[in-house]
Amino acid sequence: MKNISDLMGIREGVRVVDATLRDGGLVNDFRFTDEFARKLYRTNIEAGIDCMEVGYKASKKLFDVDKFGKWKFCDDDELAKVLGDNSDGKIMLAAMADVGRCDYKDDIIEKGNSPLDVIRVACYVNQIAGAVDMIEDAKKKGYTVTCNIMAISTAQEGDVRVALEMLGNSPVDVIYIVDSFGSLYPEQIARIAALYKEYADKYSKKLGIHAHNNQQLAFANTIEALGDGVDWLDGTYSGMGRGAGNCYIESLLGLLRNPKYSIYPAIRFVEEEMPGLRKAGAVWGWDLQYLVTGIMNQHPRAAIAFTKDKRHDYSEFYKDMFSHE
Protein backbone atom coordinates (compact mmCIF):
# COMPACT_ATOMS: atom_id res chain seq x y z
CA MET A 1 0.00 0.00 0.00
CA LYS A 2 1.17 3.53 -0.73
CA ASN A 3 1.99 5.81 2.18
CA ILE A 4 -0.66 8.09 3.62
CA SER A 5 0.63 11.23 1.92
CA ASP A 6 -0.05 9.64 -1.46
CA LEU A 7 -3.63 8.90 -0.43
CA MET A 8 -4.20 12.48 0.61
CA GLY A 9 -3.41 13.77 -2.88
CA ILE A 10 -5.80 14.02 -5.81
CA ARG A 11 -6.04 11.07 -8.17
CA GLU A 12 -8.11 12.07 -11.14
CA GLY A 13 -9.24 8.53 -11.96
CA VAL A 14 -11.12 8.04 -8.68
CA ARG A 15 -14.89 7.61 -8.97
CA VAL A 16 -17.25 7.53 -5.98
CA VAL A 17 -20.35 5.39 -6.50
CA ASP A 18 -23.48 5.72 -4.36
CA ALA A 19 -25.22 2.32 -4.07
CA THR A 20 -27.91 3.34 -1.55
CA LEU A 21 -30.96 2.62 -3.73
CA ARG A 22 -29.56 -0.73 -4.86
CA ASP A 23 -27.81 -2.30 -1.87
CA GLY A 24 -30.00 -0.36 0.53
CA GLY A 25 -33.01 -1.62 -1.38
CA LEU A 26 -32.23 -5.13 -0.15
CA VAL A 27 -33.23 -3.88 3.31
CA ASN A 28 -36.68 -2.49 2.47
CA ASP A 29 -37.62 -4.43 -0.68
CA PHE A 30 -36.71 -1.35 -2.75
CA ARG A 31 -39.69 0.61 -1.44
CA PHE A 32 -38.11 4.05 -1.51
CA THR A 33 -40.42 6.94 -2.22
CA ASP A 34 -39.97 9.00 -5.35
CA GLU A 35 -39.18 12.05 -3.24
CA PHE A 36 -36.46 10.16 -1.35
CA ALA A 37 -34.89 9.13 -4.66
CA ARG A 38 -35.08 12.67 -6.05
CA LYS A 39 -33.51 14.14 -2.93
CA LEU A 40 -30.78 11.49 -3.03
CA TYR A 41 -30.14 12.32 -6.68
CA ARG A 42 -29.86 16.05 -5.93
CA THR A 43 -27.65 15.37 -2.92
CA ASN A 44 -25.29 13.21 -4.95
CA ILE A 45 -24.90 15.95 -7.53
CA GLU A 46 -24.26 18.58 -4.85
CA ALA A 47 -21.73 16.30 -3.12
CA GLY A 48 -19.88 15.63 -6.38
CA ILE A 49 -20.66 11.89 -6.42
CA ASP A 50 -19.63 10.46 -9.78
CA CYS A 51 -22.16 7.65 -10.18
CA MET A 52 -25.50 6.75 -8.58
CA GLU A 53 -26.65 3.14 -8.70
CA VAL A 54 -30.43 3.27 -8.81
CA GLY A 55 -31.28 -0.42 -8.38
CA TYR A 56 -31.50 -3.69 -10.30
CA LYS A 57 -32.59 -4.72 -13.75
CA ALA A 58 -34.33 -7.78 -12.33
CA SER A 59 -36.46 -10.14 -14.36
CA LYS A 60 -40.21 -9.68 -13.96
CA LYS A 61 -40.57 -13.33 -14.90
CA LEU A 62 -38.58 -14.39 -11.83
CA PHE A 63 -39.60 -11.70 -9.33
CA ASP A 64 -43.13 -10.63 -8.41
CA VAL A 65 -43.48 -6.92 -9.17
CA ASP A 66 -46.09 -6.60 -6.40
CA LYS A 67 -43.59 -7.69 -3.76
CA PHE A 68 -40.95 -5.08 -4.55
CA GLY A 69 -40.63 -1.38 -5.20
CA LYS A 70 -39.79 0.02 -8.64
CA TRP A 71 -36.04 0.17 -7.93
CA LYS A 72 -35.88 -3.62 -8.15
CA PHE A 73 -36.65 -3.38 -11.87
CA CYS A 74 -35.51 0.10 -12.95
CA ASP A 75 -37.85 0.51 -15.90
CA ASP A 76 -36.38 3.25 -18.05
CA ASP A 77 -39.66 5.17 -18.31
CA GLU A 78 -40.10 5.09 -14.53
CA LEU A 79 -36.53 6.27 -13.98
CA ALA A 80 -37.12 9.19 -16.33
CA LYS A 81 -40.34 10.14 -14.51
CA VAL A 82 -38.61 10.23 -11.13
CA LEU A 83 -35.10 11.46 -11.95
CA GLY A 84 -35.50 13.03 -15.37
CA ASP A 85 -33.56 12.02 -18.44
CA ASN A 86 -30.19 12.85 -16.78
CA SER A 87 -29.13 14.52 -20.01
CA ASP A 88 -27.08 17.22 -18.28
CA GLY A 89 -24.35 14.68 -17.52
CA LYS A 90 -23.78 15.89 -13.97
CA ILE A 91 -23.78 12.32 -12.66
CA MET A 92 -23.72 8.83 -14.15
CA LEU A 93 -26.70 6.59 -13.40
CA ALA A 94 -26.15 2.84 -13.04
CA ALA A 95 -28.20 -0.30 -12.63
CA MET A 96 -27.07 -3.78 -11.60
CA ALA A 97 -27.91 -6.88 -13.61
CA ASP A 98 -27.33 -10.29 -12.03
CA VAL A 99 -26.36 -13.19 -14.27
CA GLY A 100 -29.36 -15.52 -14.45
CA ARG A 101 -31.76 -13.01 -12.89
CA CYS A 102 -32.11 -10.48 -15.68
CA ASP A 103 -33.80 -10.52 -19.09
CA TYR A 104 -31.00 -8.32 -20.32
CA LYS A 105 -31.52 -8.69 -24.04
CA ASP A 106 -34.98 -7.13 -23.73
CA ASP A 107 -34.91 -5.10 -20.51
CA ILE A 108 -31.59 -3.32 -21.11
CA ILE A 109 -32.37 -1.04 -24.03
CA GLU A 110 -30.07 1.11 -26.15
CA LYS A 111 -28.28 3.71 -24.04
CA GLY A 112 -29.55 6.49 -26.27
CA ASN A 113 -33.10 5.70 -25.14
CA SER A 114 -32.30 5.25 -21.43
CA PRO A 115 -31.38 7.57 -18.55
CA LEU A 116 -28.79 4.96 -17.53
CA ASP A 117 -25.10 5.30 -18.30
CA VAL A 118 -23.60 2.24 -16.57
CA ILE A 119 -24.61 -1.42 -16.40
CA ARG A 120 -23.05 -3.30 -13.48
CA VAL A 121 -23.03 -7.01 -14.28
CA ALA A 122 -22.91 -9.14 -11.12
CA CYS A 123 -21.88 -12.78 -11.06
CA TYR A 124 -20.08 -15.49 -9.14
CA VAL A 125 -16.74 -16.71 -10.39
CA ASN A 126 -18.33 -19.78 -12.01
CA GLN A 127 -20.71 -17.56 -14.01
CA ILE A 128 -18.09 -15.58 -15.91
CA ALA A 129 -19.09 -16.96 -19.30
CA GLY A 130 -22.63 -15.69 -18.76
CA ALA A 131 -21.28 -12.39 -17.49
CA VAL A 132 -19.16 -11.90 -20.60
CA ASP A 133 -22.24 -12.39 -22.79
CA MET A 134 -24.09 -9.71 -20.80
CA ILE A 135 -21.06 -7.39 -20.87
CA GLU A 136 -20.81 -7.67 -24.65
CA ASP A 137 -24.54 -7.00 -25.02
CA ALA A 138 -24.46 -3.89 -22.79
CA LYS A 139 -21.32 -2.57 -24.43
CA LYS A 140 -22.85 -2.90 -27.90
CA LYS A 141 -25.83 -0.90 -26.62
CA GLY A 142 -23.51 1.93 -25.64
CA TYR A 143 -23.03 1.60 -21.88
CA THR A 144 -20.03 1.80 -19.62
CA VAL A 145 -19.91 -1.70 -18.11
CA THR A 146 -18.55 -3.07 -14.86
CA CYS A 147 -18.32 -6.66 -13.65
CA ASN A 148 -18.79 -7.31 -9.94
CA ILE A 149 -17.39 -10.75 -9.05
CA MET A 150 -19.29 -11.62 -5.88
CA ALA A 151 -18.14 -13.69 -2.90
CA ILE A 152 -14.51 -13.48 -3.95
CA SER A 153 -13.47 -14.61 -0.47
CA THR A 154 -14.74 -18.13 -1.24
CA ALA A 155 -13.07 -18.49 -4.66
CA GLN A 156 -9.87 -20.34 -5.50
CA GLU A 157 -7.05 -18.25 -6.99
CA GLY A 158 -6.83 -20.43 -10.09
CA ASP A 159 -10.51 -19.89 -10.82
CA VAL A 160 -10.16 -16.16 -10.23
CA ARG A 161 -7.27 -15.98 -12.68
CA VAL A 162 -9.31 -17.73 -15.36
CA ALA A 163 -12.18 -15.32 -14.71
CA LEU A 164 -9.92 -12.27 -14.87
CA GLU A 165 -8.37 -13.48 -18.10
CA MET A 166 -11.82 -13.87 -19.64
CA LEU A 167 -12.88 -10.43 -18.42
CA GLY A 168 -9.63 -8.97 -19.71
CA ASN A 169 -10.51 -10.20 -23.18
CA SER A 170 -14.04 -8.79 -22.88
CA PRO A 171 -15.07 -5.15 -23.44
CA VAL A 172 -15.72 -4.59 -19.70
CA ASP A 173 -14.51 -1.21 -18.41
CA VAL A 174 -14.23 -1.85 -14.66
CA ILE A 175 -13.64 -5.08 -12.71
CA TYR A 176 -14.84 -5.04 -9.11
CA ILE A 177 -13.46 -6.68 -6.00
CA VAL A 178 -16.56 -7.59 -3.96
CA ASP A 179 -16.28 -8.64 -0.31
CA SER A 180 -19.81 -10.06 -0.21
CA PHE A 181 -19.50 -11.63 3.24
CA GLY A 182 -17.48 -8.85 4.87
CA SER A 183 -14.87 -11.45 5.75
CA LEU A 184 -11.73 -9.91 4.28
CA TYR A 185 -9.01 -7.96 6.11
CA PRO A 186 -6.94 -5.12 4.61
CA GLU A 187 -3.89 -7.31 4.07
CA GLN A 188 -6.06 -9.73 2.08
CA ILE A 189 -7.51 -6.86 0.07
CA ALA A 190 -3.94 -5.80 -0.76
CA ARG A 191 -3.13 -9.25 -2.15
CA ILE A 192 -6.41 -9.50 -4.08
CA ALA A 193 -5.95 -5.99 -5.50
CA ALA A 194 -2.44 -6.94 -6.66
CA LEU A 195 -3.88 -10.01 -8.41
CA TYR A 196 -6.65 -8.01 -10.07
CA LYS A 197 -4.23 -5.24 -11.05
CA GLU A 198 -2.03 -7.74 -12.84
CA TYR A 199 -4.86 -8.33 -15.31
CA ALA A 200 -6.21 -4.78 -15.23
CA ASP A 201 -2.84 -3.42 -16.30
CA LYS A 202 -2.43 -6.12 -18.94
CA TYR A 203 -5.80 -5.36 -20.52
CA SER A 204 -6.16 -1.65 -19.66
CA LYS A 205 -9.12 -2.05 -17.29
CA LYS A 206 -10.09 -0.04 -14.23
CA LEU A 207 -10.70 -1.64 -10.82
CA GLY A 208 -13.44 -1.07 -8.26
CA ILE A 209 -14.29 -2.22 -4.74
CA HIS A 210 -17.60 -2.98 -3.03
CA ALA A 211 -17.09 -3.74 0.66
CA HIS A 212 -19.46 -5.02 3.37
CA ASN A 213 -19.13 -4.10 7.01
CA ASN A 214 -19.54 -7.39 8.88
CA GLN A 215 -16.24 -6.90 10.71
CA GLN A 216 -16.42 -3.09 10.67
CA LEU A 217 -13.75 -3.07 7.97
CA ALA A 218 -15.65 -1.78 4.93
CA PHE A 219 -14.04 1.67 5.13
CA ALA A 220 -10.61 0.31 6.04
CA ASN A 221 -10.73 -2.15 3.16
CA THR A 222 -11.81 0.59 0.77
CA ILE A 223 -8.92 2.79 1.91
CA GLU A 224 -6.54 -0.13 1.37
CA ALA A 225 -7.91 -0.75 -2.12
CA LEU A 226 -7.62 2.94 -2.97
CA GLY A 227 -3.96 2.89 -1.99
CA ASP A 228 -3.46 -0.21 -4.12
CA GLY A 229 -4.68 1.51 -7.29
CA VAL A 230 -8.41 0.75 -7.19
CA ASP A 231 -10.35 3.73 -8.59
CA TRP A 232 -14.11 3.02 -8.38
CA LEU A 233 -15.19 3.18 -4.73
CA ASP A 234 -18.68 2.11 -3.61
CA GLY A 235 -20.45 3.49 -0.58
CA THR A 236 -23.95 4.11 0.77
CA TYR A 237 -25.48 6.75 2.99
CA SER A 238 -25.29 5.70 6.64
CA GLY A 239 -23.79 2.48 5.28
CA MET A 240 -27.29 1.29 4.32
CA GLY A 241 -27.15 -2.17 2.80
CA ARG A 242 -27.86 -5.83 3.28
CA GLY A 243 -27.13 -7.04 6.81
CA ALA A 244 -24.20 -5.18 8.32
CA GLY A 245 -24.28 -2.72 5.44
CA ASN A 246 -21.58 -1.11 3.35
CA CYS A 247 -18.82 1.47 3.45
CA TYR A 248 -20.24 4.80 4.64
CA ILE A 249 -20.18 7.24 1.75
CA GLU A 250 -19.80 10.05 4.28
CA SER A 251 -16.50 8.49 5.34
CA LEU A 252 -15.30 8.31 1.74
CA LEU A 253 -16.10 11.97 1.16
CA GLY A 254 -14.23 12.83 4.34
CA LEU A 255 -11.18 10.93 3.13
CA LEU A 256 -10.89 12.23 -0.42
CA ARG A 257 -9.18 15.57 -0.84
CA ASN A 258 -10.36 16.39 -4.34
CA PRO A 259 -12.29 19.69 -4.11
CA LYS A 260 -14.94 18.29 -6.46
CA TYR A 261 -16.35 16.38 -3.46
CA SER A 262 -18.32 18.03 -0.65
CA ILE A 263 -19.31 16.24 2.54
CA TYR A 264 -21.85 18.79 3.78
CA PRO A 265 -24.72 17.75 1.44
CA ALA A 266 -24.16 14.14 2.51
CA ILE A 267 -24.32 15.01 6.21
CA ARG A 268 -27.49 17.03 5.64
CA PHE A 269 -29.11 14.16 3.72
CA VAL A 270 -28.27 11.63 6.44
CA GLU A 271 -29.72 13.93 9.08
CA GLU A 272 -32.93 14.61 7.20
CA GLU A 273 -33.68 11.30 5.48
CA MET A 274 -32.05 8.25 7.03
CA PRO A 275 -33.81 8.27 10.45
CA GLY A 276 -37.14 8.10 8.62
CA LEU A 277 -36.13 4.85 6.92
CA ARG A 278 -35.26 3.28 10.26
CA LYS A 279 -38.49 4.56 11.79
CA ALA A 280 -40.39 2.94 8.92
CA GLY A 281 -38.82 -0.41 9.80
CA ALA A 282 -35.65 -0.68 7.72
CA VAL A 283 -32.97 -2.47 9.75
CA TRP A 284 -29.28 -2.56 8.84
CA GLY A 285 -25.91 -2.05 10.42
CA TRP A 286 -23.18 -3.82 12.31
CA ASP A 287 -23.93 -6.17 15.21
CA LEU A 288 -22.32 -9.26 16.72
CA GLN A 289 -24.23 -11.74 14.59
CA TYR A 290 -22.67 -10.20 11.47
CA LEU A 291 -19.24 -10.32 13.04
CA VAL A 292 -19.71 -14.08 13.49
CA THR A 293 -20.66 -14.72 9.85
CA GLY A 294 -17.86 -12.44 8.71
CA ILE A 295 -15.26 -14.31 10.75
CA MET A 296 -16.58 -17.59 9.37
CA ASN A 297 -16.63 -16.32 5.78
CA GLN A 298 -20.31 -17.24 5.52
CA HIS A 299 -23.22 -15.61 3.74
CA PRO A 300 -25.00 -13.39 6.29
CA ARG A 301 -28.44 -14.96 5.71
CA ALA A 302 -28.39 -16.65 9.14
CA ALA A 303 -27.44 -13.36 10.79
CA ILE A 304 -30.17 -11.55 8.85
CA ALA A 305 -32.71 -14.09 10.12
CA PHE A 306 -31.34 -13.63 13.67
CA THR A 307 -31.87 -9.89 13.32
CA LYS A 308 -35.35 -10.26 11.86
CA ASP A 309 -36.38 -12.46 14.79
CA LYS A 310 -35.13 -9.72 17.17
CA ARG A 311 -32.87 -12.18 18.95
CA HIS A 312 -30.11 -11.07 21.28
CA ASP A 313 -28.67 -14.43 22.34
CA TYR A 314 -25.41 -13.80 20.51
CA SER A 315 -23.48 -16.52 22.28
CA GLU A 316 -26.05 -19.15 21.27
CA PHE A 317 -25.88 -17.91 17.69
CA TYR A 318 -22.09 -18.21 17.82
CA LYS A 319 -22.25 -21.78 19.12
CA ASP A 320 -24.91 -22.76 16.61
CA MET A 321 -22.96 -21.36 13.67
CA PHE A 322 -19.76 -23.11 14.67
CA SER A 323 -21.56 -26.39 15.31
CA HIS A 324 -22.69 -26.36 11.67
CA GLU A 325 -19.35 -25.26 10.22
N, C-alpha and C positions, 0 to 999 in steps of 0.2 A: 504494500500500500504506500502511496505517496505521503510525504509529510504534511502536517496540518496547514502549513503556509500555502502549499499548492492547492489544497481544497478551498481555501478562503479566496482564491482568485476567481476570475470570470472565465468560464469555459463555454464558448459560444455554442457548442453542440448540445448542451444540456437541455432537456425538455421535461417539464413537470406535467404529469398526467393526473387529472382528478378522476377517480373511479367511484365516487360516492353513489351515483345513481345505479351503477352496475353491481359492484360488490356490496354496497349498502343495501341494494334491493333484495339481496338474499336474506336480509333480516326481516323485512316487512312485506315480502311477496311483491315487491316493486310498486307498492301503492303510495307513491309520492304524488302530492297534488301538483297541478300545473303551475300554481304560483310558487311552490317550493322550487320546482325545476327552473322556472324563469329567474328567480332570485339567485339560485346557484349559478346559473349561466352568467348573469350580470356580475356576480361576485368574482367568478373566475376571470372574466375579462378585466375587471378592475385590479385584480391581484396579479395579473400578468401570466396566469396559467396558460400553458401552451396547448393543451389538449384536454377535452372533457369527454369522458366515456359515458354515454347516455343509457347504456343497458345492453341487452342481448338481442340478437337476431334469432330467436328461438322458433322452432317449428310449431305451427298451430295444429299440425297433425299429431304431434307428440305431447303437447301441453295444452291444457284446457284454458282458453282465454278468459273464462269466467273466474278462474282461481288466482289470476295474477293481474297486476296493473300493467298499463301500456308499455312500461319500460322493459318488460320481459321480451317484447316483440319488436319494438322500435320501428313501427310502420313509418315509412318516409313521409306520408301525408300528415300523420299525427305529429311527428317531430316538427314539421314545418309550421303547423298550427300553434304549437306551444313555444318553440324557440325561434321561429322565423326561418328563412332560407339560409341563414349564416353566410350570405354572399359577401359580407364586408371583410371576411378573412381575418377577423381579430382573434379567433381561436379555432383550432381544429376540433371537429366532432367525430367521435369514434363509437363503434358498436362491436361487441364481441360475438363471435360465431363459434360454437363448439362443434368439433368434428362429430358427426353422427347425430347431432341434435338441431340441425339447421337445414332448411331447404334452400341452400345458398344460391342455386342456379336460378331460382325464381324470386326469392325474397330479397336478395342483394341485387339491386338494379344498377344501371349505369350511373356513375358518379355525377355526371352532368344533370341528372334528374333527381338527385338526392341531396339533402343537407349534410350528409356524412362525408367525411374526408378520409377516415381511417377505418379499416376492418382489422380487428384483432382476432386472428384464428387461434383457438385454444385446443390443445390436444395432449394426450399422454405420449410417452416416448414410442410406444408401439403403434401409434396412429399417424406417424409422420407421413406415410404415403397418402393417406386421406387429406392430411393438412396441406401437403404440396398441391394437390388438386384444387383445394379451396383457395390457396394463395394465388395460383395461376389464374383462376377465374376472377378473383377480386382485382388482381393487377391488370388484367385485360380490360376490366370495366373502369379503370382509371384511378383506383384508390392507392394510397399508401397502405402497406400491409405489414402487420407484425405477426409473429408466431410465439405464443406463450406455451412453453413446454411445462405442463403441470406436474406436480409431485416429483420434482427432480431429485429430492432426497431419497427416493426409493429406487432410483434407476441405477443400473450398472454402467460404469464408465464406457465400456465397449459399445453398449447400445446408444449411449449419448453421442459418442463420436460418429457412429453411423448416421444418427439423426441430424447432427450438425453438418455433416458432409452433404446430406440430401438437401437440407435447407440452404446451404451455401450455393448449391447449384440451382436453386429456385430463385424466383424474382422477389423474394421477401426482402423488406427493407430493414426490419428490426427483429432481433431474436431475443426473447425474454428469459431471464432466470426467474423461476417462480418457486418460492418456498411455500408450497400449498399447506403444509402441516405446521409451519412455524417451528421447525425442528433444527434449523441450521444455525451455526454460530459464525461470527465474523471470519474466523480463520478458514472455515469451510467455504464461505462465500468467496474469499480470496482465491482459493484453489479452483472453484467452479468458474469464477470470472476469467481466470487465466486460461482454462480449457476453452471456454466459449470464445475468448478473444483470439485464440489461435486460429479459429475458423472465421471469425468476423474479419480479422485482418487479411486473411487469405482471399476472402471473397468480397471484401469491401462492404460489410454489413455493419449496422449499428447494434448496440446491445441495450437491453432494458432490464429492470428488476421490479418484481411485484412481491412484496414481503408481507407475511402474516405475523401477528404479535403474540403468539402463544407463549413465548418465553420472554416477552417484553424486549425483543431484539429487532423488531421491524425497522426502527429508525437506525439503530446501530448497523444493521446489515445493509441498509440502503447507503449509509455513509461509506461503509467499506467498499461497496460496489462502485460508488461514485469515484472513490480514490483509485479504483482498479480500472477505470476507463469506461464504465457503464454510463450511458448518457440519458436514457429515458427512465425517469424515476416516477413510480406510481405512489399515490397517497390518497387518503380520503379525509373529509372533514370529521374531526373528533375521532379519527381512526375507524369510522363506521364501516363494518364489513362482517362477513360470516364469522361467527364464534368470537374469538378474541379480537378480531378486527385487523386493521392494516396499519401501515405507517401513517402517522398524523401528517396531513399536508401542511398544517401550521408549523410543525417542526421543520419540514423541508424548506419552507419559505424563510424561516428564521436562520437556517444554515446558509443558504445561497446568498452570495454577495452581489449578484448581478442587479443593477438598479431597475431592471425591467420588472422585477418581482416586488410586491408590496404585501406585507403581512397584515396590515390593518384591516382591509376588507374581509380577510379570512377570519380574523378575531371577531369582527362585528357579526359575520354570518353565523359563526358558532354560537355566539351569545343569543342571537335573535331566533335561530331556527332549530338548533339541535335539541334543546330541552323539550321542545314540543313533540319531537319524534319519540323520545323516551317516554314522555307522558302518555302518548298514544299507544304505548305497549311495545315499541321496538327495543330489543335487548341485545347488546353487544358489549364487548370489552373484556379485558384480561381478568381472569380469576384462576384459582388453583386447579380446577378441572382441566383447563386448557394448558396449563403448565405440564400436567401429567401426560396428556396426549402429545404435546410437543416433545417432551423428553423421550417418549417412546416412539417417536416418528410415526404416529398413527393419525389417520383421518380424524378430525374433531367431532364426528357425528355422535359418538358416545357422550362427549362433553356437552354438546349442544342439547342432547336429550336430558342430561343431568340438569342443565340450566333451565330448560323448559319445565321440568318437573319441580322447580324451585327447591331442589335439594341443597343441603349444606353439609352433608356427611362426607367431607372431602377424603378423609382417611379410608373410609369404606370404598369409595370410588377408586382410590389408589390401589387398594388391595385387590379389588375386583378386576381392574385393568391388568395388573401384573399377573393375576392368576390365569388370565386368558392369553397371555403373551405367547 
